[in-house]
Amino acid sequence: MKVHHLWLVVVAVHCLTPLLIANSPPHDVTTTQFWQKHFQNKNTLNYPVVFVHGINARLSDWEKTASLLSNDNYCTVTYHKKDTIKINKRGNTHCTIWNICYYEPNLVKEMLIGDLKRYSLRLDAIIALIKQESQQNKVIIIAHSMGGLVARSYMSHTKASWNSVYKILTVGTPHEGVPIAPPIINHLRDLHPKSIFIKNLNNHWQAPLNKGYKQWGVIGAVNIKKISSTPSIKASSTDSGGPGYIPISSSIPFGEWQAAIKQPNIPSLNTPHFGYRLFTNAKHDDLLFHEAVLKAIIWATTN
């Protein structure tokens, strides 16, 4: 009987170990000391970590997180006119952390004529440059909001672009669109739930998901302050309360949001569609520097 109980304990510890590692890092993830040790760990991947911004954003969106992870030694890549890409290594000979911008400097122009397919092609060129500079054949993508759709679209271009991403973590990304997005022009049209862009993107991902795509991590959030309690969360509940933000059913798609909200801030590994899935209480922009996201980055950067 004692042997039987011991066997159950061993099995339970074995099954729970990945979850405990993902949810309870041994040190404070908001310190540079933690990340210095993390990137020196033999289990940490040496692939470039690429931060991708969302709609109407710049390098400043991910700046705080990129600075924390690199002790302010990250590199930047920005897109300019006429397919010109500018890299700033900021005095570094080797960069692990890359903060990128796929917008032209004229943000007003981007809001008028930009679209997600165009941005994904720019990201393709940016990632090619990062791989060349780092002499690596794969990258790890951490993408916020619309940037997650841009990154997924990039991965759908070719088999080579798909294979170039070791892991992708999408944070507050509208994978099933934003209902309030007017289907009128460019990127707003692309963000509509019934858009051709959303339909084609999810169709391209269906076959890999059927085989079990465990390299995809998702984080979805709801601004709990805007509703009465966690049990009151609906599919339409968003990460900042208003209809213009990301519904939880869109940031954690395929209906998995319903299981995710039952365990706030506790990650689930290897679910039917994701390698990492997490629901948290946060505002949309707060996810850009959030403990739950930092812990998820441990998963994204670990073998």
Secondary structure, DSSP 8 states (H G I E B T S, - for coil): -HHHHHHHHHHHHHHHHHHHHHH--SS-TTSHHHHHHHTTSTTB--S-EEEE--TT--THHHHHHHHHHHTS--EEEEEETTTEEEEE-TT-SS-SEEEEE-S-S-HHHHHHH--HHHHHHHHHHHHHHHHHHHT-S-EEEEEETHHHHHHHHHHTS-HHHHHTEEEEEEES--TT--TTS-SSSHHHHHTSTT-HHHHHHHHHHHHHHHH--TTEEEEEEE-GGGSS-GGG--TT-BSSSSTTS-BHHHHSTTTTHHHHTTSTT--EES-SS-SEEEEEE--TGGGGG-HHHHHHHHHHTB-
